[in-house]
């Protein structure tokens, strides 16, 4: 019960803040705020706006990146455990996180979106799985 309530509350807050951003997107005639820092610079001034918005953006981005890497490492560890018929792996979780990161470094070196089509297909299959 409380978990569902928190999820619905979080969804409502996200919907409201998204609506606010949409309203502020073209609040000033002739000026379009496509990025958060542009809106911060308009609201707080050219120098203070960056100091208000940028640290918050970086904290959120780093937090999301850490959660993404840990979740990917745990998923690889679980996949290896399933492949090895539940015998378990002797590697620590940090090993799997590093492997996940190495895969991402490799994939980021692909030259264009045409070569990412196979990666997108694999990601879709993994998401459905």
Number of C-alpha atoms within 10 A of each C-alpha: 5 7 8 9 10 11 11 12 12 12 12 12 12 12 12 12 12 12 12 11 17 13 10 14 16 13 13 10 6 6 9 13 18 13 10 16 18 17 21 20 18 15 11 15 13 14 10 13 18 19 15 14 17 13 11 12 13 11 11 10 12 12 11 12 12 12 12 14 19 19 14 18 21 17 15 18 23 16 13 16 14 12 11 11 9 11 10 13 12 6 9 9 15 14 13 21 22 15 17 21 16 12 11 12 11 9 13 11 8 11 9 9 10 9 11 14 11 11 13 12 11 12 12 11 10 9 8 7 6
